[in-house]
Amino acid sequence: MKKILVLALLIPLFLAGCSKSSQEPEESKNGQAATPSSPPVASVPRWYTEEQVKRGYPLFQQHCAECHKPDASGDPNWKQVDAEGKLPPPPLNGTAHAWHHPLPLLRRIVREGGIPMGGSMPPFKDKLDSKQIDDILAWVQSHWSDQIYATWNKINQRKKP
Ligand code: HEC
C-alpha cells in the first residue's frame, strides 16, 4: 500500500507536463535518446551558453553525480520503486523523463528536492544559488539531442512559470 501511495504522490510532480502528443519522441528501452529512424529536426537555439555548460560540469560532479552518475545516465531501473517504495535516481541525459519538465519545474525540483513529495532527492536551495542551478541544468541539457531539446522547448514554451 505504501508503494502505491508514494507513486501516487510522485507521479503528479515528476510526470507534470507529460501530455502525450504525436510529436514527442518515443522513450526508448535501450537508453538511446532518440529513435534512430526519426527524421532530422531543425536545431532549436539553446537557452544557455557554452560558459554555463562549462561551469555546470564541476558543480554537477560535486552535487549530483553520486546519485545521477557522472555522465547523468542515472539508474537503469529508474522506473522501479525499491523495497522502501522510493524511486532510484533517474537519468537526466534525455533518455528518461526530465525533458517533460519546463525550466521553472526543473529549477524547482533542484531547489526543493523530492522529499516533500515522498521521494528521496535532497533539496539544494541552501547549497546552490539560482545561477549555479541554471549552470547545472545547462550542463544536463547539453546532453539532450536536438530532437529531445526541440520537444522540450515546445513544452517549455507552453508552461509559463
Ligand atoms: C541523494 C541522491 C540524489 C542527489 C544527490 C541528487 N538527486 Fe536528483 N533525484 C534523485 C531521485 C531519487 C530522484 C527521483 C525523485 C525522488 O525520489 O526524489 C531525482 C530526481 C531528479 C530530477 C527529476 C527528474 C525527472 O525525470 O523527473 C531532476 C531534474 C534531478 N533529480 C536533478 C538533480 C540535480 C541537478 C542534482 C544536483 C544538484 C541532483 N538531482 C542531486 C536523487 C538525487
Backbone and ligand atoms as CSV (ligand in chain L), in Angstrom:
chain,resi,resn,atom,element,x,y,z
A,1,MET,N,N,0.829,-1.195,0.000
A,1,MET,CA,C,0.000,0.000,0.000
A,1,MET,C,C,0.868,1.252,0.000
A,2,LYS,N,N,1.973,1.190,0.795
A,2,LYS,CA,C,2.831,2.374,0.895
A,2,LYS,C,C,3.403,2.754,-0.484
A,3,LYS,N,N,3.796,1.712,-1.219
A,3,LYS,CA,C,4.385,1.967,-2.533
A,3,LYS,C,C,3.404,2.705,-3.437
A,4,ILE,N,N,2.165,2.271,-3.362
A,4,ILE,CA,C,1.164,2.877,-4.242
A,4,ILE,C,C,0.982,4.341,-3.870
A,5,LEU,N,N,0.988,4.596,-2.567
A,5,LEU,CA,C,0.809,5.964,-2.097
A,5,LEU,C,C,1.960,6.846,-2.580
A,6,VAL,N,N,3.186,6.338,-2.416
A,6,VAL,CA,C,4.357,7.119,-2.815
A,6,VAL,C,C,4.298,7.410,-4.307
A,7,LEU,N,N,3.957,6.408,-5.081
A,7,LEU,CA,C,3.875,6.618,-6.529
A,7,LEU,C,C,2.807,7.651,-6.868
A,8,ALA,N,N,1.692,7.538,-6.175
A,8,ALA,CA,C,0.601,8.456,-6.450
A,8,ALA,C,C,1.045,9.891,-6.162
A,9,LEU,N,N,1.900,10.053,-5.147
A,9,LEU,CA,C,2.381,11.390,-4.818
A,9,LEU,C,C,3.424,11.871,-5.808
A,10,LEU,N,N,4.259,10.948,-6.255
A,10,LEU,CA,C,5.362,11.339,-7.132
A,10,LEU,C,C,4.906,11.636,-8.547
A,11,ILE,N,N,3.945,10.873,-9.011
A,11,ILE,CA,C,3.584,10.988,-10.418
A,11,ILE,C,C,3.168,12.414,-10.803
A,12,PRO,N,N,2.320,13.072,-9.998
A,12,PRO,CA,C,1.951,14.425,-10.427
A,12,PRO,C,C,3.149,15.367,-10.493
A,13,LEU,N,N,4.117,15.219,-9.595
A,13,LEU,CA,C,5.283,16.101,-9.632
A,13,LEU,C,C,6.167,15.792,-10.818
A,14,PHE,N,N,6.523,14.529,-10.932
A,14,PHE,CA,C,7.573,14.210,-11.892
A,14,PHE,C,C,7.045,13.947,-13.292
A,15,LEU,N,N,5.785,13.694,-13.400
A,15,LEU,CA,C,5.257,13.499,-14.738
A,15,LEU,C,C,4.479,14.726,-15.202
A,16,ALA,N,N,4.587,15.813,-14.423
A,16,ALA,CA,C,3.858,17.017,-14.817
A,16,ALA,C,C,4.338,17.455,-16.194
A,17,GLY,N,N,3.434,17.884,-17.002
A,17,GLY,CA,C,3.819,18.322,-18.332
A,17,GLY,C,C,4.051,17.166,-19.275
A,18,CYS,N,N,3.559,16.014,-18.892
A,18,CYS,CA,C,3.825,14.773,-19.603
A,18,CYS,C,C,2.807,14.483,-20.686
A,19,SER,N,N,2.040,15.477,-21.076
A,19,SER,CA,C,0.960,15.182,-22.018
A,19,SER,C,C,1.530,14.582,-23.288
A,20,LYS,N,N,0.903,13.548,-23.728
A,20,LYS,CA,C,1.417,12.844,-24.904
A,20,LYS,C,C,0.947,13.559,-26.161
A,21,SER,N,N,1.846,13.825,-27.020
A,21,SER,CA,C,1.426,14.308,-28.324
A,21,SER,C,C,2.219,13.517,-29.344
A,22,SER,N,N,1.694,13.451,-30.533
A,22,SER,CA,C,2.323,12.591,-31.528
A,22,SER,C,C,3.709,13.097,-31.894
A,23,GLN,N,N,4.010,14.389,-31.569
A,23,GLN,CA,C,5.323,14.903,-31.949
A,23,GLN,C,C,6.404,14.492,-30.963
A,24,GLU,N,N,6.003,14.029,-29.794
A,24,GLU,CA,C,7.022,13.715,-28.802
A,24,GLU,C,C,7.726,12.421,-29.159
A,25,PRO,N,N,9.037,12.413,-28.999
A,25,PRO,CA,C,9.774,11.193,-29.328
A,25,PRO,C,C,9.418,10.065,-28.360
A,26,GLU,N,N,9.545,8.873,-28.849
A,26,GLU,CA,C,9.320,7.699,-28.004
A,26,GLU,C,C,10.412,7.630,-26.959
A,27,GLU,N,N,10.053,7.211,-25.762
A,27,GLU,CA,C,11.107,6.895,-24.809
A,27,GLU,C,C,11.646,5.534,-25.195
A,28,SER,N,N,12.924,5.400,-25.232
A,28,SER,CA,C,13.445,4.142,-25.730
A,28,SER,C,C,13.725,3.198,-24.576
A,29,LYS,N,N,13.821,1.925,-24.906
A,29,LYS,CA,C,14.078,0.942,-23.868
A,29,LYS,C,C,15.555,0.642,-23.762
A,30,ASN,N,N,16.333,1.061,-24.739
A,30,ASN,CA,C,17.749,0.702,-24.721
A,30,ASN,C,C,18.656,1.861,-24.352
A,31,GLY,N,N,18.076,2.932,-23.825
A,31,GLY,CA,C,18.902,4.029,-23.341
A,31,GLY,C,C,19.307,5.028,-24.408
A,32,GLN,N,N,18.888,4.854,-25.633
A,32,GLN,CA,C,19.197,5.845,-26.658
A,32,GLN,C,C,18.153,6.947,-26.617
A,33,ALA,N,N,18.603,8.184,-26.730
A,33,ALA,CA,C,17.686,9.307,-26.556
A,33,ALA,C,C,16.654,9.385,-27.667
A,34,ALA,N,N,17.068,9.265,-28.875
A,34,ALA,CA,C,16.127,9.450,-29.972
A,34,ALA,C,C,16.062,8.171,-30.792
A,35,THR,N,N,14.922,7.928,-31.354
A,35,THR,CA,C,14.814,6.739,-32.198
A,35,THR,C,C,15.624,6.980,-33.462
A,36,PRO,N,N,16.430,6.014,-33.855
A,36,PRO,CA,C,17.330,6.226,-34.987
A,36,PRO,C,C,16.590,6.550,-36.277
A,37,SER,N,N,15.351,6.066,-36.400
A,37,SER,CA,C,14.624,6.281,-37.637
A,37,SER,C,C,13.974,7.674,-37.704
A,38,SER,N,N,14.071,8.450,-36.599
A,38,SER,CA,C,13.399,9.746,-36.593
A,38,SER,C,C,13.967,10.640,-37.686
A,39,PRO,N,N,13.111,11.436,-38.302
A,39,PRO,CA,C,13.627,12.366,-39.305
A,39,PRO,C,C,14.475,13.442,-38.636
A,40,PRO,N,N,15.436,14.020,-39.346
A,40,PRO,CA,C,16.261,15.060,-38.731
A,40,PRO,C,C,15.406,16.269,-38.354
A,41,VAL,N,N,15.759,16.917,-37.264
A,41,VAL,CA,C,14.991,18.077,-36.814
A,41,VAL,C,C,15.874,19.308,-36.948
A,42,ALA,N,N,15.248,20.413,-37.313
A,42,ALA,CA,C,15.991,21.676,-37.337
A,42,ALA,C,C,16.381,21.991,-35.896
A,43,SER,N,N,17.632,22.330,-35.660
A,43,SER,CA,C,18.017,22.517,-34.268
A,43,SER,C,C,17.515,23.861,-33.752
A,44,VAL,N,N,16.961,23.792,-32.541
A,44,VAL,CA,C,16.398,24.964,-31.878
A,44,VAL,C,C,17.534,25.613,-31.093
A,45,PRO,N,N,17.651,26.918,-31.101
A,45,PRO,CA,C,18.710,27.537,-30.293
A,45,PRO,C,C,18.525,27.223,-28.809
A,46,ARG,N,N,19.611,26.940,-28.137
A,46,ARG,CA,C,19.549,26.576,-26.717
A,46,ARG,C,C,19.450,27.837,-25.854
A,47,TRP,N,N,18.829,27.703,-24.694
A,47,TRP,CA,C,18.646,28.878,-23.833
A,47,TRP,C,C,19.926,29.264,-23.102
A,48,TYR,N,N,20.894,28.340,-23.052
A,48,TYR,CA,C,22.093,28.557,-22.225
A,48,TYR,C,C,23.315,28.779,-23.107
A,49,THR,N,N,24.380,29.223,-22.475
A,49,THR,CA,C,25.633,29.467,-23.199
A,49,THR,C,C,26.633,28.337,-22.921
A,50,GLU,N,N,27.674,28.276,-23.740
A,50,GLU,CA,C,28.751,27.303,-23.515
A,50,GLU,C,C,29.429,27.529,-22.166
A,51,GLU,N,N,29.524,28.806,-21.772
A,51,GLU,CA,C,30.125,29.137,-20.474
A,51,GLU,C,C,29.351,28.471,-19.336
A,52,GLN,N,N,28.033,28.532,-19.429
A,52,GLN,CA,C,27.201,27.916,-18.387
A,52,GLN,C,C,27.432,26.407,-18.345
A,53,VAL,N,N,27.514,25.794,-19.514
A,53,VAL,CA,C,27.746,24.346,-19.570
A,53,VAL,C,C,29.073,24.022,-18.881
A,54,LYS,N,N,30.096,24.832,-19.160
A,54,LYS,CA,C,31.415,24.589,-18.559
A,54,LYS,C,C,31.382,24.746,-17.054
A,55,ARG,N,N,30.680,25.766,-16.583
A,55,ARG,CA,C,30.586,25.972,-15.125
A,55,ARG,C,C,29.740,24.880,-14.477
A,56,GLY,N,N,28.741,24.390,-15.209
A,56,GLY,CA,C,27.830,23.399,-14.639
A,56,GLY,C,C,28.481,22.039,-14.412
A,57,TYR,N,N,29.469,21.718,-15.246
A,57,TYR,CA,C,30.069,20.385,-15.160
A,57,TYR,C,C,30.641,20.063,-13.775
A,58,PRO,N,N,31.575,20.894,-13.236
A,58,PRO,CA,C,32.106,20.548,-11.904
A,58,PRO,C,C,31.041,20.595,-10.807
A,59,LEU,N,N,30.067,21.478,-10.956
A,59,LEU,CA,C,29.002,21.559,-9.940
A,59,LEU,C,C,28.172,20.277,-9.945
A,60,PHE,N,N,27.877,19.785,-11.142
A,60,PHE,CA,C,27.117,18.536,-11.232
A,60,PHE,C,C,27.916,17.401,-10.601
A,61,GLN,N,N,29.228,17.346,-10.906
A,61,GLN,CA,C,30.055,16.260,-10.344
A,61,GLN,C,C,30.050,16.320,-8.824
A,62,GLN,N,N,30.087,17.542,-8.297
A,62,GLN,CA,C,30.154,17.700,-6.842
A,62,GLN,C,C,28.826,17.378,-6.152
A,63,HIS,N,N,27.721,17.795,-6.734
A,63,HIS,CA,C,26.448,17.731,-6.013
A,63,HIS,C,C,25.493,16.643,-6.493
A,64,CYS,N,N,25.592,16.229,-7.727
A,64,CYS,CA,C,24.549,15.391,-8.313
A,64,CYS,C,C,25.046,14.012,-8.749
A,65,ALA,N,N,26.360,13.915,-9.058
A,65,ALA,CA,C,26.858,12.712,-9.721
A,65,ALA,C,C,26.750,11.459,-8.849
A,66,GLU,N,N,26.846,11.621,-7.538
A,66,GLU,CA,C,26.795,10.427,-6.679
A,66,GLU,C,C,25.489,9.658,-6.908
A,67,CYS,N,N,24.428,10.349,-7.199
A,67,CYS,CA,C,23.154,9.668,-7.446
A,67,CYS,C,C,22.850,9.519,-8.943
A,68,HIS,N,N,22.997,10.614,-9.676
A,68,HIS,CA,C,22.578,10.583,-11.093
A,68,HIS,C,C,23.686,10.099,-12.026
A,69,LYS,N,N,24.863,9.705,-11.463
A,69,LYS,CA,C,26.034,9.217,-12.205
A,69,LYS,C,C,26.766,10.392,-12.866
A,70,PRO,N,N,28.107,10.271,-12.950
A,70,PRO,CA,C,28.906,11.384,-13.507
A,70,PRO,C,C,28.497,11.800,-14.912
A,71,ASP,N,N,27.958,10.864,-15.712
A,71,ASP,CA,C,27.533,11.238,-17.071
A,71,ASP,C,C,26.024,11.484,-17.146
A,72,ALA,N,N,25.366,11.620,-15.988
A,72,ALA,CA,C,23.929,11.896,-15.904
A,72,ALA,C,C,23.065,10.750,-16.435
A,73,SER,N,N,23.658,9.539,-16.505
A,73,SER,CA,C,22.889,8.412,-17.051
A,73,SER,C,C,21.962,7.766,-16.016
A,74,GLY,N,N,22.099,8.149,-14.736
A,74,GLY,CA,C,21.158,7.698,-13.706
A,74,GLY,C,C,21.145,6.187,-13.506
A,75,ASP,N,N,20.074,5.737,-12.875
A,75,ASP,CA,C,19.924,4.310,-12.587
A,75,ASP,C,C,19.092,3.677,-13.694
A,76,PRO,N,N,19.588,2.556,-14.283
A,76,PRO,CA,C,18.811,1.931,-15.375
A,76,PRO,C,C,17.414,1.494,-14.926
A,77,ASN,N,N,17.250,1.228,-13.634
A,77,ASN,CA,C,15.925,0.802,-13.142
A,77,ASN,C,C,15.128,1.968,-12.564
A,78,TRP,N,N,15.277,3.136,-13.153
A,78,TRP,CA,C,14.693,4.351,-12.576
A,78,TRP,C,C,13.182,4.345,-12.467
A,79,LYS,N,N,12.529,3.402,-13.180
A,79,LYS,CA,C,11.061,3.383,-13.105
A,79,LYS,C,C,10.553,2.492,-11.980
A,80,GLN,N,N,11.475,1.696,-11.381
A,80,GLN,CA,C,11.024,0.716,-10.388
A,80,GLN,C,C,11.301,1.186,-8.961
A,81,VAL,N,N,10.251,1.257,-8.156
A,81,VAL,CA,C,10.455,1.641,-6.756
A,81,VAL,C,C,11.228,0.543,-6.037
A,82,ASP,N,N,12.057,0.937,-5.084
A,82,ASP,CA,C,12.831,-0.051,-4.312
A,82,ASP,C,C,11.990,-0.593,-3.151
A,83,ALA,N,N,12.655,-1.382,-2.291
A,83,ALA,CA,C,11.938,-2.040,-1.196
A,83,ALA,C,C,11.280,-1.020,-0.257
A,84,GLU,N,N,11.840,0.184,-0.197
A,84,GLU,CA,C,11.245,1.215,0.669
A,84,GLU,C,C,10.216,2.061,-0.074
A,85,GLY,N,N,9.937,1.681,-1.299
A,85,GLY,CA,C,8.938,2.429,-2.059
A,85,GLY,C,C,9.488,3.700,-2.683
A,86,LYS,N,N,10.833,3.820,-2.730
A,86,LYS,CA,C,11.434,5.030,-3.312
A,86,LYS,C,C,11.890,4.753,-4.747
A,87,LEU,N,N,11.822,5.791,-5.571
A,87,LEU,CA,C,12.322,5.666,-6.934
A,87,LEU,C,C,13.838,5.895,-6.944
A,88,PRO,N,N,14.579,5.117,-7.745
A,88,PRO,CA,C,16.018,5.394,-7.886
A,88,PRO,C,C,16.244,6.688,-8.678
A,89,PRO,N,N,17.456,7.267,-8.593
A,89,PRO,CA,C,17.722,8.500,-9.342
A,89,PRO,C,C,17.597,8.274,-10.850
A,90,PRO,N,N,16.727,9.013,-11.519
A,90,PRO,CA,C,16.537,8.779,-12.952
A,90,PRO,C,C,17.681,9.371,-13.778
A,91,PRO,N,N,17.857,8.885,-15.016
A,91,PRO,CA,C,18.804,9.552,-15.920
A,91,PRO,C,C,18.345,10.988,-16.171
A,92,LEU,N,N,19.301,11.880,-16.354
A,92,LEU,CA,C,18.967,13.278,-16.684
A,92,LEU,C,C,19.475,13.628,-18.079
A,93,ASN,N,N,19.955,12.603,-18.797
A,93,ASN,CA,C,20.636,12.843,-20.073
A,93,ASN,C,C,19.701,12.842,-21.275
A,94,GLY,N,N,18.413,12.920,-21.030
A,94,GLY,CA,C,17.464,12.990,-22.146
A,94,GLY,C,C,16.796,11.661,-22.451
A,95,THR,N,N,17.208,10.587,-21.748
A,95,THR,CA,C,16.610,9.281,-22.040
A,95,THR,C,C,15.408,8.989,-21.143
A,96,ALA,N,N,15.236,9.751,-20.063
A,96,ALA,CA,C,14.139,9.452,-19.135
A,96,ALA,C,C,13.075,10.533,-19.238
A,97,HIS,N,N,12.694,11.086,-18.106
A,97,HIS,CA,C,11.543,11.984,-18.083
A,97,HIS,C,C,11.864,13.459,-17.912
A,98,ALA,N,N,13.122,13.778,-17.611
A,98,ALA,CA,C,13.423,15.157,-17.226
A,98,ALA,C,C,13.014,16.149,-18.320
A,99,TRP,N,N,13.038,15.690,-19.586
A,99,TRP,CA,C,12.697,16.607,-20.679
A,99,TRP,C,C,11.204,16.912,-20.764
A,100,HIS,N,N,10.396,16.267,-19.925
A,100,HIS,CA,C,8.971,16.608,-19.881
A,100,HIS,C,C,8.714,17.835,-19.011
A,101,HIS,N,N,9.752,18.303,-18.311
A,101,HIS,CA,C,9.543,19.386,-17.352
A,101,HIS,C,C,10.029,20.713,-17.897
A,102,PRO,N,N,9.154,21.732,-17.870
A,102,PRO,CA,C,9.614,23.060,-18.267
A,102,PRO,C,C,10.691,23.558,-17.300
A,103,LEU,N,N,11.467,24.530,-17.743
A,103,LEU,CA,C,12.596,25.010,-16.954
A,103,LEU,C,C,12.230,25.403,-15.520
A,104,PRO,N,N,11.119,26.142,-15.312
A,104,PRO,CA,C,10.804,26.507,-13.921
A,104,PRO,C,C,10.614,25.279,-13.024
A,105,LEU,N,N,10.050,24.204,-13.578
A,105,LEU,CA,C,9.849,22.994,-12.764
A,105,LEU,C,C,11.187,22.288,-12.512
A,106,LEU,N,N,12.058,22.253,-13.523
A,106,LEU,CA,C,13.382,21.652,-13.310
A,106,LEU,C,C,14.115,22.396,-12.195
A,107,ARG,N,N,14.044,23.727,-12.252
A,107,ARG,CA,C,14.698,24.523,-11.197
A,107,ARG,C,C,14.104,24.203,-9.838
A,108,ARG,N,N,12.778,24.083,-9.801
A,108,ARG,CA,C,12.125,23.825,-8.511
A,108,ARG,C,C,12.507,22.456,-7.965
A,109,ILE,N,N,12.591,21.453,-8.850
A,109,ILE,CA,C,12.972,20.111,-8.392
A,109,ILE,C,C,14.350,20.176,-7.725
A,110,VAL,N,N,15.280,20.923,-8.351
A,110,VAL,CA,C,16.633,21.006,-7.770
A,110,VAL,C,C,16.586,21.795,-6.453
A,111,ARG,N,N,15.847,22.887,-6.433
A,111,ARG,CA,C,15.763,23.683,-5.194
A,111,ARG,C,C,15.130,22.903,-4.048
A,112,GLU,N,N,13.988,22.269,-4.327
A,112,GLU,CA,C,13.191,21.667,-3.250
A,112,GLU,C,C,13.471,20.179,-3.046
A,113,GLY,N,N,14.026,19.495,-4.048
A,113,GLY,CA,C,14.238,18.054,-3.955
A,113,GLY,C,C,12.930,17.293,-4.037
A,114,GLY,N,N,12.994,15.997,-3.770
A,114,GLY,CA,C,11.802,15.154,-3.905
A,114,GLY,C,C,11.211,14.714,-2.575
A,115,ILE,N,N,11.900,15.031,-1.479
A,115,ILE,CA,C,11.449,14.527,-0.170
A,115,ILE,C,C,10.038,15.011,0.185
A,116,PRO,N,N,9.715,16.306,-0.087
A,116,PRO,CA,C,8.345,16.745,0.263
A,116,PRO,C,C,7.265,15.955,-0.468
A,117,MET,N,N,7.631,15.335,-1.589
A,117,MET,CA,C,6.671,14.566,-2.383
A,117,MET,C,C,6.784,13.075,-2.112
A,118,GLY,N,N,7.517,12.691,-1.081
A,118,GLY,CA,C,7.655,11.268,-0.783
A,118,GLY,C,C,8.830,10.627,-1.478
A,119,GLY,N,N,9.640,11.408,-2.196
A,119,GLY,CA,C,10.829,10.877,-2.867
A,119,GLY,C,C,12.045,10.974,-1.968
A,120,SER,N,N,13.247,10.880,-2.576
A,120,SER,CA,C,14.438,10.884,-1.726
A,120,SER,C,C,15.505,11.881,-2.171
A,121,MET,N,N,15.254,12.627,-3.236
A,121,MET,CA,C,16.277,13.609,-3.640
A,121,MET,C,C,16.311,14.769,-2.642
A,122,PRO,N,N,17.530,15.095,-2.150
A,122,PRO,CA,C,17.619,16.199,-1.176
A,122,PRO,C,C,17.417,17.559,-1.857
A,123,PRO,N,N,17.015,18.577,-1.071
A,123,PRO,CA,C,16.892,19.923,-1.644
A,123,PRO,C,C,18.265,20.590,-1.752
A,124,PHE,N,N,18.434,21.489,-2.724
A,124,PHE,CA,C,19.727,22.160,-2.902
A,124,PHE,C,C,19.631,23.661,-2.706
A,125,LYS,N,N,18.476,24.143,-2.247
A,125,LYS,CA,C,18.313,25.598,-2.180
A,125,LYS,C,C,19.270,26.262,-1.196
A,126,ASP,N,N,19.778,25.535,-0.204
A,126,ASP,CA,C,20.740,26.126,0.732
A,126,ASP,C,C,22.186,25.924,0.284
A,127,LYS,N,N,22.387,25.103,-0.751
A,127,LYS,CA,C,23.762,24.806,-1.197
A,127,LYS,C,C,24.108,25.500,-2.496
A,128,LEU,N,N,23.106,25.722,-3.341
A,128,LEU,CA,C,23.358,26.268,-4.683
A,128,LEU,C,C,22.475,27.498,-4.887
A,129,ASP,N,N,23.051,28.554,-5.470
A,129,ASP,CA,C,22.192,29.706,-5.796
A,129,ASP,C,C,21.571,29.484,-7.185
A,130,SER,N,N,20.695,30.409,-7.568
A,130,SER,CA,C,19.929,30.150,-8.792
A,130,SER,C,C,20.831,30.144,-10.026
A,131,LYS,N,N,21.923,30.895,-9.971
A,131,LYS,CA,C,22.854,30.897,-11.111
A,131,LYS,C,C,23.539,29.526,-11.220
A,132,GLN,N,N,23.933,28.979,-10.094
A,132,GLN,CA,C,24.585,27.658,-10.111
A,132,GLN,C,C,23.609,26.581,-10.580
A,133,ILE,N,N,22.359,26.683,-10.140
A,133,ILE,CA,C,21.354,25.698,-10.566
A,133,ILE,C,C,21.169,25.781,-12.084
A,134,ASP,N,N,21.118,26.993,-12.623
A,134,ASP,CA,C,20.996,27.141,-14.078
A,134,ASP,C,C,22.226,26.585,-14.789
A,135,ASP,N,N,23.414,26.796,-14.220
A,135,ASP,CA,C,24.631,26.245,-14.833
A,135,ASP,C,C,24.552,24.717,-14.885
A,136,ILE,N,N,24.088,24.113,-13.794
A,136,ILE,CA,C,23.968,22.646,-13.758
A,136,ILE,C,C,22.945,22.176,-14.793
A,137,LEU,N,N,21.807,22.865,-14.854
A,137,LEU,CA,C,20.778,22.450,-15.813
A,137,LEU,C,C,21.281,22.632,-17.244
A,138,ALA,N,N,22.114,23.660,-17.471
A,138,ALA,CA,C,22.703,23.853,-18.804
A,138,ALA,C,C,23.575,22.649,-19.153
A,139,TRP,N,N,24.402,22.222,-18.200
A,139,TRP,CA,C,25.264,21.054,-18.472
A,139,TRP,C,C,24.398,19.809,-18.724
A,140,VAL,N,N,23.358,19.639,-17.891
A,140,VAL,CA,C,22.457,18.491,-18.066
A,140,VAL,C,C,21.832,18.540,-19.472
A,141,GLN,N,N,21.311,19.682,-19.846
A,141,GLN,CA,C,20.597,19.764,-21.130
A,141,GLN,C,C,21.545,19.685,-22.320
A,142,SER,N,N,22.838,19.956,-22.091
A,142,SER,CA,C,23.790,19.833,-23.200
A,142,SER,C,C,23.905,18.371,-23.652
A,143,HIS,N,N,23.387,17.440,-22.839
A,143,HIS,CA,C,23.377,16.024,-23.227
A,143,HIS,C,C,22.177,15.655,-24.090
A,144,TRP,N,N,21.232,16.566,-24.199
A,144,TRP,CA,C,20.000,16.219,-24.911
A,144,TRP,C,C,20.206,16.414,-26.408
A,145,SER,N,N,19.694,15.451,-27.170
A,145,SER,CA,C,19.775,15.555,-28.631
A,145,SER,C,C,18.934,16.746,-29.089
A,146,ASP,N,N,19.181,17.189,-30.323
A,146,ASP,CA,C,18.380,18.286,-30.869
A,146,ASP,C,C,16.901,17.939,-30.872
A,147,GLN,N,N,16.615,16.655,-31.121
A,147,GLN,CA,C,15.200,16.266,-31.165
A,147,GLN,C,C,14.542,16.364,-29.782
A,148,ILE,N,N,15.234,15.827,-28.784
A,148,ILE,CA,C,14.701,15.914,-27.416
A,148,ILE,C,C,14.578,17.381,-27.001
A,149,TYR,N,N,15.609,18.162,-27.331
A,149,TYR,CA,C,15.591,19.570,-26.935
A,149,TYR,C,C,14.439,20.311,-27.607
A,150,ALA,N,N,14.221,20.031,-28.893
A,150,ALA,CA,C,13.144,20.709,-29.623
A,150,ALA,C,C,11.789,20.367,-29.005
A,151,THR,N,N,11.613,19.118,-28.601
A,151,THR,CA,C,10.344,18.708,-27.980
A,151,THR,C,C,10.190,19.384,-26.624
A,152,TRP,N,N,11.275,19.372,-25.856
A,152,TRP,CA,C,11.266,20.060,-24.550
A,152,TRP,C,C,10.937,21.539,-24.728
A,153,ASN,N,N,11.526,22.145,-25.751
A,153,ASN,CA,C,11.346,23.567,-25.982
A,153,ASN,C,C,9.868,23.915,-26.170
A,154,LYS,N,N,9.146,23.037,-26.857
A,154,LYS,CA,C,7.703,23.269,-27.034
A,154,LYS,C,C,6.984,23.204,-25.693
A,155,ILE,N,N,7.332,22.196,-24.884
A,155,ILE,CA,C,6.728,22.050,-23.558
A,155,ILE,C,C,7.062,23.286,-22.725
A,156,ASN,N,N,8.300,23.708,-22.816
A,156,ASN,CA,C,8.762,24.843,-22.028
A,156,ASN,C,C,8.026,26.122,-22.401
A,157,GLN,N,N,7.709,26.257,-23.669
A,157,GLN,CA,C,7.001,27.478,-24.076
A,157,GLN,C,C,5.530,27.428,-23.695
A,158,ARG,N,N,4.992,26.199,-23.617
A,158,ARG,CA,C,3.578,26.062,-23.194
A,158,ARG,C,C,3.388,26.465,-21.760
A,159,LYS,N,N,4.332,26.046,-20.911
A,159,LYS,CA,C,4.158,26.216,-19.466
A,159,LYS,C,C,4.939,27.429,-19.008
A,160,LYS,N,N,4.264,28.449,-18.658
A,160,LYS,CA,C,4.941,29.624,-18.120
A,160,LYS,C,C,5.073,29.460,-16.607
A,161,PRO,N,N,6.103,30.091,-15.998
A,161,PRO,CA,C,6.321,29.939,-14.563
A,161,PRO,C,C,5.113,30.337,-13.721
L,1,HEC,C1,C,20.878,11.505,-2.893
L,1,HEC,C2,C,20.642,11.258,-4.298
L,1,HEC,C3,C,20.393,12.443,-5.223
L,1,HEC,C4,C,21.161,13.577,-5.400
L,1,HEC,C5,C,22.445,13.957,-4.674
L,1,HEC,C6,C,20.522,14.321,-6.461
L,1,HEC,N1,N,19.391,13.687,-6.887
L,1,HEC,FE1,FE,18.120,14.312,-8.366
L,1,HEC,N2,N,16.888,12.765,-7.975
L,1,HEC,C7,C,17.142,11.745,-7.072
L,1,HEC,C8,C,16.000,10.856,-7.031
L,1,HEC,C9,C,15.899,9.598,-6.172
L,1,HEC,C10,C,15.048,11.372,-7.915
L,1,HEC,C11,C,13.619,10.838,-8.182
L,1,HEC,C12,C,12.624,11.589,-7.331
L,1,HEC,C13,C,12.853,11.432,-5.841
L,1,HEC,O1,O,12.865,10.310,-5.334
L,1,HEC,O2,O,13.038,12.470,-5.162
L,1,HEC,C14,C,15.644,12.572,-8.506
L,1,HEC,C15,C,15.029,13.362,-9.463
L,1,HEC,C16,C,15.623,14.426,-10.113
L,1,HEC,C17,C,15.037,15.181,-11.186
L,1,HEC,C18,C,13.669,14.917,-11.817
L,1,HEC,C19,C,13.902,14.015,-12.992
L,1,HEC,C20,C,12.668,13.533,-13.669
L,1,HEC,O3,O,12.843,12.795,-14.647
L,1,HEC,O4,O,11.562,13.871,-13.272
L,1,HEC,C21,C,15.929,16.134,-11.544
L,1,HEC,C22,C,15.784,17.176,-12.657
L,1,HEC,C23,C,17.079,15.986,-10.689
L,1,HEC,N3,N,16.866,14.939,-9.840
L,1,HEC,C24,C,18.215,16.773,-10.756
L,1,HEC,C25,C,19.249,16.717,-9.822
L,1,HEC,C26,C,20.356,17.645,-9.800
L,1,HEC,C27,C,20.578,18.757,-10.814
L,1,HEC,C28,C,21.122,17.313,-8.718
L,1,HEC,C29,C,22.357,18.010,-8.195
L,1,HEC,C30,C,22.203,19.433,-7.890
L,1,HEC,C31,C,20.503,16.153,-8.083
L,1,HEC,N4,N,19.375,15.822,-8.784
L,1,HEC,C32,C,21.008,15.518,-6.970
L,1,HEC,C33,C,18.269,11.598,-6.303
L,1,HEC,C34,C,19.276,12.534,-6.163
